[in-house]
Amino acid sequence: MGQSHSHNHSHTHSDLKGRNLLISIFLNILITASQVIGGLLSGSLALLSDALHNFSDVLSLVVSYVANKLTKKEASFYKTFGYKRAEILAAFVNAATLIIVAILLIIEAVKRFEEPENIKSNLVIWLSLLGILANGFSVLLLKKDSESNMNMRSVYLHLFTDMMASIAVLIGGLLMYFYQIYWVDNLLTLAIAIYLIWMGYDLLKTSTKVLMLFTPENIPIKQIVDEINAFESVKNTHHVHVWQLNEDEIHLEAHIDFHEDITLSQFDAILHDIEDLVFKKYDINHVNIQPEYGKPDAKDIIVQD
């Protein structure tokens, strides 16, 4: 069996991610507390909905921070992969909470349409400005890492949608202050909720696929098999599995049936060529191959274990 490894983790970069997450956690605790008090005093559902979303942000940031720390733990006999999937699990949890929070907001907004309330718009305006500034700073801190890490993308989406929600609440506060259009508070709540569902669904779907060991969408298994079969000594490639372990690792596992009973050194040379092929063309950086000669097993590309 052959195996290749490619690791590009940086402790310094990971520590920086952890620091940025901690700063964002404290900022969101401040926003949440302020908006809960302000929402209760002003009667603004949009402000309370933004506070609820901010509270979900605090939870998601804590989950992501813990996951970020867990990924640094080494593998063991009982955890041979270590905690490499912790950040994927965190992304799944965060995406799910986005959608749950959105559904709760929709229910509450519909109730408020039936029983409208007067709202103290001054407080709404000032607290929405606080939310915009604090979330905007957090978004800037996490933006770079969100482009390459699913866990960081999940909290980035939480904070970005929160910043957008605060902007919407500010607009609503101004409309209420100058024109006494109080129903806009409920309308904005619905808009925020729909946006949360839209943003959360894609991340939930992506993280679910990784957790379920589905083949990444950009990996054409049939094409890879054809390319491996094109090697002169290879008779058949079968029993193929391709999955994404985390943000950095894509694994390929397969059985290869050879025309001849080759030596171990010959197999190593072929394995090296296969590893080079799949890494350069498909970014697959972990390869496990089981060599076979005349073994009477199923020769289908996909075999249900």
C-alpha positions as protocol buffer text, in pm:
chain_id: "A"
residue {
  index: 1
  type: MET
  ca { x: 0 y: 0 z: 0 }
}
residue {
  index: 2
  type: GLY
  ca { x: 131 y: 344 z: -87 }
}
residue {
  index: 3
  type: GLN
  ca { x: 59 y: 673 z: 76 }
}
residue {
  index: 4
  type: SER
  ca { x: 163 y: 1032 z: 14 }
}
residue {
  index: 5
  type: HIS
  ca { x: 129 y: 1329 z: 245 }
}
residue {
  index: 6
  type: SER
  ca { x: 120 y: 1702 z: 192 }
}
residue {
  index: 7
  type: HIS
  ca { x: 94 y: 1929 z: 498 }
}
residue {
  index: 8
  type: ASN
  ca { x: 90 y: 2307 z: 479 }
}
residue {
  index: 9
  type: HIS
  ca { x: -29 y: 2408 z: 824 }
}
residue {
  index: 10
  type: SER
  ca { x: 135 y: 2707 z: 989 }
}
residue {
  index: 11
  type: HIS
  ca { x: 123 y: 2740 z: 1367 }
}
residue {
  index: 12
  type: THR
  ca { x: 171 y: 3115 z: 1338 }
}
residue {
  index: 13
  type: HIS
  ca { x: -122 y: 3147 z: 1097 }
}
residue {
  index: 14
  type: SER
  ca { x: -339 y: 2925 z: 1318 }
}
residue {
  index: 15
  type: ASP
  ca { x: -255 y: 3137 z: 1625 }
}
residue {
  index: 16
  type: LEU
  ca { x: -351 y: 3450 z: 1431 }
}
residue {
  index: 17
  type: LYS
  ca { x: -684 y: 3292 z: 1337 }
}
residue {
  index: 18
  type: GLY
  ca { x: -743 y: 3211 z: 1705 }
}
residue {
  index: 19
  type: ARG
  ca { x: -662 y: 3568 z: 1811 }
}
residue {
  index: 20
  type: ASN
  ca { x: -897 y: 3715 z: 1551 }
}
residue {
  index: 21
  type: LEU
  ca { x: -1174 y: 3481 z: 1662 }
}
residue {
  index: 22
  type: LEU
  ca { x: -1125 y: 3584 z: 2027 }
}
residue {
  index: 23
  type: ILE
  ca { x: -1148 y: 3955 z: 1938 }
}
residue {
  index: 24
  type: SER
  ca { x: -1467 y: 3886 z: 1740 }
}
residue {
  index: 25
  type: ILE
  ca { x: -1614 y: 3689 z: 2033 }
}
residue {
  index: 26
  type: PHE
  ca { x: -1570 y: 3979 z: 2277 }
}
residue {
  index: 27
  type: LEU
  ca { x: -1706 y: 4233 z: 2026 }
}
residue {
  index: 28
  type: ASN
  ca { x: -2017 y: 4022 z: 1965 }
}
residue {
  index: 29
  type: ILE
  ca { x: -2080 y: 3973 z: 2337 }
}
residue {
  index: 30
  type: LEU
  ca { x: -2076 y: 4354 z: 2369 }
}
residue {
  index: 31
  type: ILE
  ca { x: -2313 y: 4397 z: 2073 }
}
residue {
  index: 32
  type: THR
  ca { x: -2552 y: 4125 z: 2191 }
}
residue {
  index: 33
  type: ALA
  ca { x: -2585 y: 4265 z: 2543 }
}
residue {
  index: 34
  type: SER
  ca { x: -2638 y: 4619 z: 2412 }
}
residue {
  index: 35
  type: GLN
  ca { x: -2898 y: 4514 z: 2154 }
}
residue {
  index: 36
  type: VAL
  ca { x: -3098 y: 4296 z: 2393 }
}
residue {
  index: 37
  type: ILE
  ca { x: -3128 y: 4585 z: 2639 }
}
residue {
  index: 38
  type: GLY
  ca { x: -3194 y: 4832 z: 2358 }
}
residue {
  index: 39
  type: GLY
  ca { x: -3448 y: 4607 z: 2189 }
}
residue {
  index: 40
  type: LEU
  ca { x: -3645 y: 4558 z: 2511 }
}
residue {
  index: 41
  type: LEU
  ca { x: -3640 y: 4930 z: 2590 }
}
residue {
  index: 42
  type: SER
  ca { x: -3729 y: 5043 z: 2236 }
}
residue {
  index: 43
  type: GLY
  ca { x: -3972 y: 4763 z: 2147 }
}
residue {
  index: 44
  type: SER
  ca { x: -3789 y: 4699 z: 1818 }
}
residue {
  index: 45
  type: LEU
  ca { x: -3823 y: 4342 z: 1692 }
}
residue {
  index: 46
  type: ALA
  ca { x: -3559 y: 4406 z: 1425 }
}
residue {
  index: 47
  type: LEU
  ca { x: -3314 y: 4508 z: 1698 }
}
residue {
  index: 48
  type: LEU
  ca { x: -3403 y: 4202 z: 1908 }
}
residue {
  index: 49
  type: SER
  ca { x: -3374 y: 3981 z: 1600 }
}
residue {
  index: 50
  type: ASP
  ca { x: -3032 y: 4130 z: 1531 }
}
residue {
  index: 51
  type: ALA
  ca { x: -2941 y: 4061 z: 1896 }
}
residue {
  index: 52
  type: LEU
  ca { x: -3056 y: 3700 z: 1860 }
}
residue {
  index: 53
  type: HIS
  ca { x: -2846 y: 3666 z: 1548 }
}
residue {
  index: 54
  type: ASN
  ca { x: -2552 y: 3821 z: 1733 }
}
residue {
  index: 55
  type: PHE
  ca { x: -2597 y: 3571 z: 2014 }
}
residue {
  index: 56
  type: SER
  ca { x: -2585 y: 3291 z: 1757 }
}
residue {
  index: 57
  type: ASP
  ca { x: -2267 y: 3459 z: 1631 }
}
residue {
  index: 58
  type: VAL
  ca { x: -2114 y: 3437 z: 1979 }
}
residue {
  index: 59
  type: LEU
  ca { x: -2196 y: 3066 z: 1993 }
}
residue {
  index: 60
  type: SER
  ca { x: -2065 y: 3006 z: 1642 }
}
residue {
  index: 61
  type: LEU
  ca { x: -1745 y: 3197 z: 1716 }
}
residue {
  index: 62
  type: VAL
  ca { x: -1689 y: 2993 z: 2033 }
}
residue {
  index: 63
  type: VAL
  ca { x: -1750 y: 2670 z: 1841 }
}
residue {
  index: 64
  type: SER
  ca { x: -1509 y: 2782 z: 1570 }
}
residue {
  index: 65
  type: TYR
  ca { x: -1247 y: 2890 z: 1823 }
}
residue {
  index: 66
  type: VAL
  ca { x: -1263 y: 2552 z: 2000 }
}
residue {
  index: 67
  type: ALA
  ca { x: -1248 y: 2372 z: 1664 }
}
residue {
  index: 68
  type: ASN
  ca { x: -946 y: 2580 z: 1564 }
}
residue {
  index: 69
  type: LYS
  ca { x: -770 y: 2477 z: 1885 }
}
residue {
  index: 70
  type: LEU
  ca { x: -866 y: 2110 z: 1846 }
}
residue {
  index: 71
  type: THR
  ca { x: -712 y: 2088 z: 1499 }
}
residue {
  index: 72
  type: LYS
  ca { x: -371 y: 2145 z: 1660 }
}
residue {
  index: 73
  type: LYS
  ca { x: -402 y: 1827 z: 1870 }
}
residue {
  index: 74
  type: GLU
  ca { x: -191 y: 1538 z: 1752 }
}
residue {
  index: 75
  type: ALA
  ca { x: -326 y: 1206 z: 1627 }
}
residue {
  index: 76
  type: SER
  ca { x: -326 y: 906 z: 1861 }
}
residue {
  index: 77
  type: PHE
  ca { x: -400 y: 535 z: 1857 }
}
residue {
  index: 78
  type: TYR
  ca { x: -766 y: 612 z: 1930 }
}
residue {
  index: 79
  type: LYS
  ca { x: -787 y: 919 z: 1706 }
}
residue {
  index: 80
  type: THR
  ca { x: -573 y: 834 z: 1405 }
}
residue {
  index: 81
  type: PHE
  ca { x: -688 y: 1144 z: 1215 }
}
residue {
  index: 82
  type: GLY
  ca { x: -663 y: 1362 z: 1525 }
}
residue {
  index: 83
  type: TYR
  ca { x: -926 y: 1637 z: 1522 }
}
residue {
  index: 84
  type: LYS
  ca { x: -880 y: 1735 z: 1159 }
}
residue {
  index: 85
  type: ARG
  ca { x: -1256 y: 1738 z: 1095 }
}
residue {
  index: 86
  type: ALA
  ca { x: -1338 y: 1962 z: 1393 }
}
residue {
  index: 87
  type: GLU
  ca { x: -1357 y: 2273 z: 1175 }
}
residue {
  index: 88
  type: ILE
  ca { x: -1586 y: 2103 z: 923 }
}
residue {
  index: 89
  type: LEU
  ca { x: -1817 y: 2001 z: 1208 }
}
residue {
  index: 90
  type: ALA
  ca { x: -1808 y: 2359 z: 1338 }
}
residue {
  index: 91
  type: ALA
  ca { x: -1903 y: 2489 z: 992 }
}
residue {
  index: 92
  type: PHE
  ca { x: -2200 y: 2247 z: 984 }
}
residue {
  index: 93
  type: VAL
  ca { x: -2321 y: 2356 z: 1331 }
}
residue {
  index: 94
  type: ASN
  ca { x: -2283 y: 2725 z: 1245 }
}
residue {
  index: 95
  type: ALA
  ca { x: -2470 y: 2690 z: 916 }
}
residue {
  index: 96
  type: ALA
  ca { x: -2752 y: 2500 z: 1087 }
}
residue {
  index: 97
  type: THR
  ca { x: -2786 y: 2771 z: 1356 }
}
residue {
  index: 98
  type: LEU
  ca { x: -2807 y: 3039 z: 1087 }
}
residue {
  index: 99
  type: ILE
  ca { x: -3111 y: 2866 z: 937 }
}
residue {
  index: 100
  type: ILE
  ca { x: -3276 y: 2793 z: 1275 }
}
residue {
  index: 101
  type: VAL
  ca { x: -3237 y: 3156 z: 1386 }
}
residue {
  index: 102
  type: ALA
  ca { x: -3385 y: 3271 z: 1054 }
}
residue {
  index: 103
  type: ILE
  ca { x: -3695 y: 3053 z: 1096 }
}
residue {
  index: 104
  type: LEU
  ca { x: -3750 y: 3188 z: 1450 }
}
residue {
  index: 105
  type: LEU
  ca { x: -3723 y: 3544 z: 1318 }
}
residue {
  index: 106
  type: ILE
  ca { x: -3979 y: 3480 z: 1044 }
}
residue {
  index: 107
  type: ILE
  ca { x: -4229 y: 3340 z: 1296 }
}
residue {
  index: 108
  type: GLU
  ca { x: -4186 y: 3640 z: 1528 }
}
residue {
  index: 109
  type: ALA
  ca { x: -4206 y: 3893 z: 1244 }
}
residue {
  index: 110
  type: VAL
  ca { x: -4535 y: 3747 z: 1119 }
}
residue {
  index: 111
  type: LYS
  ca { x: -4677 y: 3775 z: 1472 }
}
residue {
  index: 112
  type: ARG
  ca { x: -4569 y: 4139 z: 1490 }
}
residue {
  index: 113
  type: PHE
  ca { x: -4743 y: 4219 z: 1159 }
}
residue {
  index: 114
  type: GLU
  ca { x: -5066 y: 4109 z: 1328 }
}
residue {
  index: 115
  type: GLU
  ca { x: -4993 y: 4308 z: 1646 }
}
residue {
  index: 116
  type: PRO
  ca { x: -4781 y: 4614 z: 1552 }
}
residue {
  index: 117
  type: GLU
  ca { x: -4600 y: 4812 z: 1823 }
}
residue {
  index: 118
  type: ASN
  ca { x: -4464 y: 5166 z: 1849 }
}
residue {
  index: 119
  type: ILE
  ca { x: -4085 y: 5169 z: 1857 }
}
residue {
  index: 120
  type: LYS
  ca { x: -3832 y: 5410 z: 2011 }
}
residue {
  index: 121
  type: SER
  ca { x: -3633 y: 5474 z: 1697 }
}
residue {
  index: 122
  type: ASN
  ca { x: -3353 y: 5682 z: 1859 }
}
residue {
  index: 123
  type: LEU
  ca { x: -3219 y: 5380 z: 2045 }
}
residue {
  index: 124
  type: VAL
  ca { x: -3254 y: 5162 z: 1736 }
}
residue {
  index: 125
  type: ILE
  ca { x: -3041 y: 5403 z: 1531 }
}
residue {
  index: 126
  type: TRP
  ca { x: -2754 y: 5428 z: 1779 }
}
residue {
  index: 127
  type: LEU
  ca { x: -2737 y: 5056 z: 1857 }
}
residue {
  index: 128
  type: SER
  ca { x: -2750 y: 4961 z: 1488 }
}
residue {
  index: 129
  type: LEU
  ca { x: -2452 y: 5192 z: 1433 }
}
residue {
  index: 130
  type: LEU
  ca { x: -2267 y: 5007 z: 1711 }
}
residue {
  index: 131
  type: GLY
  ca { x: -2348 y: 4676 z: 1539 }
}
residue {
  index: 132
  type: ILE
  ca { x: -2224 y: 4801 z: 1202 }
}
residue {
  index: 133
  type: LEU
  ca { x: -1890 y: 4921 z: 1344 }
}
residue {
  index: 134
  type: ALA
  ca { x: -1820 y: 4615 z: 1561 }
}
residue {
  index: 135
  type: ASN
  ca { x: -1929 y: 4355 z: 1304 }
}
residue {
  index: 136
  type: GLY
  ca { x: -1756 y: 4544 z: 1026 }
}
residue {
  index: 137
  type: PHE
  ca { x: -1427 y: 4526 z: 1216 }
}
residue {
  index: 138
  type: SER
  ca { x: -1477 y: 4151 z: 1280 }
}
residue {
  index: 139
  type: VAL
  ca { x: -1554 y: 4093 z: 911 }
}
residue {
  index: 140
  type: LEU
  ca { x: -1227 y: 4262 z: 814 }
}
residue {
  index: 141
  type: LEU
  ca { x: -1036 y: 4047 z: 1064 }
}
residue {
  index: 142
  type: LEU
  ca { x: -1174 y: 3719 z: 929 }
}
residue {
  index: 143
  type: LYS
  ca { x: -1210 y: 3795 z: 556 }
}
residue {
  index: 144
  type: LYS
  ca { x: -872 y: 3659 z: 443 }
}
residue {
  index: 145
  type: ASP
  ca { x: -907 y: 3324 z: 624 }
}
residue {
  index: 146
  type: SER
  ca { x: -1268 y: 3286 z: 507 }
}
residue {
  index: 147
  type: GLU
  ca { x: -1145 y: 3242 z: 149 }
}
residue {
  index: 148
  type: SER
  ca { x: -961 y: 2917 z: 225 }
}
residue {
  index: 149
  type: ASN
  ca { x: -1121 y: 2767 z: 535 }
}
residue {
  index: 150
  type: MET
  ca { x: -1479 y: 2639 z: 568 }
}
residue {
  index: 151
  type: ASN
  ca { x: -1491 y: 2697 z: 944 }
}
residue {
  index: 152
  type: MET
  ca { x: -1371 y: 3056 z: 912 }
}
residue {
  index: 153
  type: ARG
  ca { x: -1611 y: 3108 z: 621 }
}
residue {
  index: 154
  type: SER
  ca { x: -1902 y: 2999 z: 842 }
}
residue {
  index: 155
  type: VAL
  ca { x: -1826 y: 3261 z: 1109 }
}
residue {
  index: 156
  type: TYR
  ca { x: -1744 y: 3519 z: 844 }
}
residue {
  index: 157
  type: LEU
  ca { x: -2091 y: 3465 z: 695 }
}
residue {
  index: 158
  type: HIS
  ca { x: -2248 y: 3498 z: 1040 }
}
residue {
  index: 159
  type: LEU
  ca { x: -2071 y: 3828 z: 1099 }
}
residue {
  index: 160
  type: PHE
  ca { x: -2119 y: 3961 z: 745 }
}
residue {
  index: 161
  type: THR
  ca { x: -2493 y: 3893 z: 755 }
}
residue {
  index: 162
  type: ASP
  ca { x: -2504 y: 4055 z: 1098 }
}
residue {
  index: 163
  type: MET
  ca { x: -2337 y: 4367 z: 961 }
}
residue {
  index: 164
  type: MET
  ca { x: -2589 y: 4374 z: 674 }
}
residue {
  index: 165
  type: ALA
  ca { x: -2871 y: 4322 z: 925 }
}
residue {
  index: 166
  type: SER
  ca { x: -2745 y: 4616 z: 1132 }
}
residue {
  index: 167
  type: ILE
  ca { x: -2741 y: 4833 z: 818 }
}
residue {
  index: 168
  type: ALA
  ca { x: -3101 y: 4727 z: 748 }
}
residue {
  index: 169
  type: VAL
  ca { x: -3199 y: 4805 z: 1110 }
}
residue {
  index: 170
  type: LEU
  ca { x: -3034 y: 5149 z: 1079 }
}
residue {
  index: 171
  type: ILE
  ca { x: -3235 y: 5223 z: 765 }
}
residue {
  index: 172
  type: GLY
  ca { x: -3550 y: 5107 z: 944 }
}
residue {
  index: 173
  type: GLY
  ca { x: -3468 y: 5324 z: 1246 }
}
residue {
  index: 174
  type: LEU
  ca { x: -3427 y: 5630 z: 1025 }
}
residue {
  index: 175
  type: LEU
  ca { x: -3756 y: 5561 z: 846 }
}
residue {
  index: 176
  type: MET
  ca { x: -3932 y: 5520 z: 1180 }
}
residue {
  index: 177
  type: TYR
  ca { x: -3773 y: 5835 z: 1321 }
}
residue {
  index: 178
  type: PHE
  ca { x: -3852 y: 6065 z: 1028 }
}
residue {
  index: 179
  type: TYR
  ca { x: -4171 y: 5908 z: 884 }
}
residue {
  index: 180
  type: GLN
  ca { x: -4316 y: 5692 z: 1169 }
}
residue {
  index: 181
  type: ILE
  ca { x: -4331 y: 5389 z: 938 }
}
residue {
  index: 182
  type: TYR
  ca { x: -4318 y: 5127 z: 1213 }
}
residue {
  index: 183
  type: TRP
  ca { x: -4416 y: 4826 z: 1001 }
}
residue {
  index: 184
  type: VAL
  ca { x: -4078 y: 4854 z: 825 }
}
residue {
  index: 185
  type: ASP
  ca { x: -3922 y: 4699 z: 1139 }
}
residue {
  index: 186
  type: ASN
  ca { x: -4108 y: 4372 z: 1072 }
}
residue {
  index: 187
  type: LEU
  ca { x: -4038 y: 4387 z: 700 }
}
residue {
  index: 188
  type: LEU
  ca { x: -3666 y: 4424 z: 765 }
}
residue {
  index: 189
  type: THR
  ca { x: -3677 y: 4130 z: 1006 }
}
residue {
  index: 190
  type: LEU
  ca { x: -3826 y: 3913 z: 732 }
}
residue {
  index: 191
  type: ALA
  ca { x: -3562 y: 4031 z: 484 }
}
residue {
  index: 192
  type: ILE
  ca { x: -3281 y: 3954 z: 732 }
}
residue {
  index: 193
  type: ALA
  ca { x: -3424 y: 3607 z: 797 }
}
residue {
  index: 194
  type: ILE
  ca { x: -3455 y: 3519 z: 428 }
}
residue {
  index: 195
  type: TYR
  ca { x: -3098 y: 3637 z: 371 }
}
residue {
  index: 196
  type: LEU
  ca { x: -2978 y: 3417 z: 660 }
}
residue {
  index: 197
  type: ILE
  ca { x: -3144 y: 3110 z: 507 }
}
residue {
  index: 198
  type: TRP
  ca { x: -2996 y: 3187 z: 166 }
}
residue {
  index: 199
  type: MET
  ca { x: -2643 y: 3229 z: 309 }
}
residue {
  index: 200
  type: GLY
  ca { x: -2664 y: 2934 z: 547 }
}
residue {
  index: 201
  type: TYR
  ca { x: -2805 y: 2675 z: 306 }
}
residue {
  index: 202
  type: ASP
  ca { x: -2503 y: 2659 z: 75 }
}
residue {
  index: 203
  type: LEU
  ca { x: -2258 y: 2623 z: 364 }
}
residue {
  index: 204
  type: LEU
  ca { x: -2480 y: 2361 z: 530 }
}
residue {
  index: 205
  type: LYS
  ca { x: -2494 y: 2163 z: 205 }
}
residue {
  index: 206
  type: THR
  ca { x: -2116 y: 2185 z: 150 }
}
residue {
  index: 207
  type: SER
  ca { x: -2022 y: 2085 z: 505 }
}
residue {
  index: 208
  type: THR
  ca { x: -2276 y: 1799 z: 498 }
}
residue {
  index: 209
  type: LYS
  ca { x: -2116 y: 1660 z: 182 }
}
residue {
  index: 210
  type: VAL
  ca { x: -1774 y: 1663 z: 348 }
}
residue {
  index: 211
  type: LEU
  ca { x: -1903 y: 1497 z: 666 }
}
residue {
  index: 212
  type: MET
  ca { x: -2082 y: 1232 z: 459 }
}
residue {
  index: 213
  type: LEU
  ca { x: -1757 y: 1156 z: 270 }
}
residue {
  index: 214
  type: PHE
  ca { x: -1913 y: 1249 z: -65 }
}
residue {
  index: 215
  type: THR
  ca { x: -1673 y: 1287 z: -356 }
}
residue {
  index: 216
  type: PRO
  ca { x: -1581 y: 1655 z: -409 }
}
residue {
  index: 217
  type: GLU
  ca { x: -1774 y: 1793 z: -707 }
}
residue {
  index: 218
  type: ASN
  ca { x: -1459 y: 1889 z: -897 }
}
residue {
  index: 219
  type: ILE
  ca { x: -1313 y: 1535 z: -886 }
}
residue {
  index: 220
  type: PRO
  ca { x: -1403 y: 1329 z: -1201 }
}
residue {
  index: 221
  type: ILE
  ca { x: -1354 y: 972 z: -1075 }
}
residue {
  index: 222
  type: LYS
  ca { x: -1417 y: 807 z: -1413 }
}
residue {
  index: 223
  type: GLN
  ca { x: -1158 y: 1029 z: -1581 }
}
residue {
  index: 224
  type: ILE
  ca { x: -900 y: 958 z: -1309 }
}
residue {
  index: 225
  type: VAL
  ca { x: -958 y: 583 z: -1345 }
}
residue {
  index: 226
  type: ASP
  ca { x: -913 y: 608 z: -1723 }
}
residue {
  index: 227
  type: GLU
  ca { x: -586 y: 796 z: -1675 }
}
residue {
  index: 228
  type: ILE
  ca { x: -452 y: 539 z: -1428 }
}
residue {
  index: 229
  type: ASN
  ca { x: -562 y: 253 z: -1655 }
}
residue {
  index: 230
  type: ALA
  ca { x: -360 y: 415 z: -1934 }
}
residue {
  index: 231
  type: PHE
  ca { x: -39 y: 314 z: -1752 }
}
residue {
  index: 232
  type: GLU
  ca { x: 113 y: 24 z: -1948 }
}
residue {
  index: 233
  type: SER
  ca { x: 140 y: -215 z: -1653 }
}
residue {
  index: 234
  type: VAL
  ca { x: -208 y: -143 z: -1513 }
}
residue {
  index: 235
  type: LYS
  ca { x: -484 y: -387 z: -1604 }
}
residue {
  index: 236
  type: ASN
  ca { x: -772 y: -241 z: -1405 }
}
residue {
  index: 237
  type: THR
  ca { x: -845 y: 24 z: -1141 }
}
residue {
  index: 238
  type: HIS
  ca { x: -1138 y: -53 z: -914 }
}
residue {
  index: 239
  type: HIS
  ca { x: -1287 y: -19 z: -566 }
}
residue {
  index: 240
  type: VAL
  ca { x: -1226 y: 356 z: -575 }
}
residue {
  index: 241
  type: HIS
  ca { x: -1301 y: 598 z: -291 }
}
residue {
  index: 242
  type: VAL
  ca { x: -1238 y: 973 z: -303 }
}
residue {
  index: 243
  type: TRP
  ca { x: -1325 y: 1198 z: -11 }
}
residue {
  index: 244
  type: GLN
  ca { x: -1233 y: 1529 z: 146 }
}
residue {
  index: 245
  type: LEU
  ca { x: -1105 y: 1497 z: 503 }
}
residue {
  index: 246
  type: ASN
  ca { x: -1085 y: 1870 z: 574 }
}
residue {
  index: 247
  type: GLU
  ca { x: -995 y: 2197 z: 401 }
}
residue {
  index: 248
  type: ASP
  ca { x: -641 y: 2079 z: 322 }
}
residue {
  index: 249
  type: GLU
  ca { x: -669 y: 1709 z: 241 }
}
residue {
  index: 250
  type: ILE
  ca { x: -836 y: 1512 z: -39 }
}
residue {
  index: 251
  type: HIS
  ca { x: -788 y: 1136 z: -22 }
}
residue {
  index: 252
  type: LEU
  ca { x: -789 y: 878 z: -300 }
}
residue {
  index: 253
  type: GLU
  ca { x: -810 y: 507 z: -221 }
}
residue {
  index: 254
  type: ALA
  ca { x: -817 y: 237 z: -490 }
}
residue {
  index: 255
  type: HIS
  ca { x: -728 y: -120 z: -583 }
}
residue {
  index: 256
  type: ILE
  ca { x: -511 y: -165 z: -893 }
}
residue {
  index: 257
  type: ASP
  ca { x: -490 y: -498 z: -1074 }
}
residue {
  index: 258
  type: PHE
  ca { x: -162 y: -540 z: -1267 }
}
residue {
  index: 259
  type: HIS
  ca { x: -97 y: -742 z: -1584 }
}
residue {
  index: 260
  type: GLU
  ca { x: 209 y: -904 z: -1428 }
}
residue {
  index: 261
  type: ASP
  ca { x: 336 y: -1003 z: -1085 }
}
residue {
  index: 262
  type: ILE
  ca { x: 558 y: -695 z: -1052 }
}
residue {
  index: 263
  type: THR
  ca { x: 818 y: -634 z: -782 }
}
residue {
  index: 264
  type: LEU
  ca { x: 770 y: -395 z: -492 }
}
residue {
  index: 265
  type: SER
  ca { x: 1023 y: -151 z: -638 }
}
residue {
  index: 266
  type: GLN
  ca { x: 836 y: -151 z: -970 }
}
residue {
  index: 267
  type: PHE
  ca { x: 512 y: -79 z: -787 }
}
residue {
  index: 268
  type: ASP
  ca { x: 675 y: 209 z: -597 }
}
residue {
  index: 269
  type: ALA
  ca { x: 779 y: 371 z: -926 }
}
residue {
  index: 270
  type: ILE
  ca { x: 425 y: 340 z: -1066 }
}
residue {
  index: 271
  type: LEU
  ca { x: 277 y: 468 z: -740 }
}
residue {
  index: 272
  type: HIS
  ca { x: 499 y: 775 z: -755 }
}
residue {
  index: 273
  type: ASP
  ca { x: 373 y: 851 z: -1108 }
}
residue {
  index: 274
  type: ILE
  ca { x: 10 y: 809 z: -996 }
}
residue {
  index: 275
  type: GLU
  ca { x: 61 y: 1038 z: -696 }
}
residue {
  index: 276
  type: ASP
  ca { x: 222 y: 1298 z: -919 }
}
residue {
  index: 277
  type: LEU
  ca { x: -64 y: 1276 z: -1171 }
}
residue {
  index: 278
  type: VAL
  ca { x: -354 y: 1314 z: -927 }
}
residue {
  index: 279
  type: PHE
  ca { x: -184 y: 1584 z: -722 }
}
residue {
  index: 280
  type: LYS
  ca { x: -96 y: 1808 z: -1017 }
}
residue {
  index: 281
  type: LYS
  ca { x: -430 y: 1767 z: -1197 }
}
residue {
  index: 282
  type: TYR
  ca { x: -679 y: 1726 z: -911 }
}
residue {
  index: 283
  type: ASP
  ca { x: -509 y: 1846 z: -589 }
}
residue {
  index: 284
  type: ILE
  ca { x: -543 y: 1499 z: -436 }
}
residue {
  index: 285
  type: ASN
  ca { x: -264 y: 1489 z: -178 }
}
residue {
  index: 286
  type: HIS
  ca { x: -323 y: 1159 z: 4 }
}
residue {
  index: 287
  type: VAL
  ca { x: -311 y: 841 z: -205 }
}
residue {
  index: 288
  type: ASN
  ca { x: -361 y: 484 z: -84 }
}
residue {
  index: 289
  type: ILE
  ca { x: -327 y: 209 z: -346 }
}
residue {
  index: 290
  type: GLN
  ca { x: -376 y: -164 z: -291 }
}
residue {
  index: 291
  type: PRO
  ca { x: -178 y: -354 z: -560 }
}
residue {
  index: 292
  type: GLU
  ca { x: -328 y: -681 z: -688 }
}
residue {
  index: 293
  type: TYR
  ca { x: -239 y: -956 z: -935 }
}
residue {
  index: 294
  type: GLY
  ca { x: -503 y: -1206 z: -1036 }
}
residue {
  index: 295
  type: LYS
  ca { x: -711 y: -1148 z: -723 }
}
residue {
  index: 296
  type: PRO
  ca { x: -1071 y: -1272 z: -770 }
}
residue {
  index: 297
  type: ASP
  ca { x: -1253 y: -966 z: -634 }
}
residue {
  index: 298
  type: ALA
  ca { x: -1511 y: -728 z: -781 }
}
residue {
  index: 299
  type: LYS
  ca { x: -1355 y: -514 z: -1053 }
}
residue {
  index: 300
  type: ASP
  ca { x: -1617 y: -236 z: -1060 }
}
residue {
  index: 301
  type: ILE
  ca { x: -1496 y: 121 z: -1017 }
}
residue {
  index: 302
  type: ILE
  ca { x: -1739 y: 175 z: -731 }
}
residue {
  index: 303
  type: VAL
  ca { x: -1790 y: -117 z: -494 }
}
residue {
  index: 304
  type: GLN
  ca { x: -2025 y: -92 z: -196 }
}
residue {
  index: 305
  type: ASP
  ca { x: -1822 y: -202 z: 107 }
}
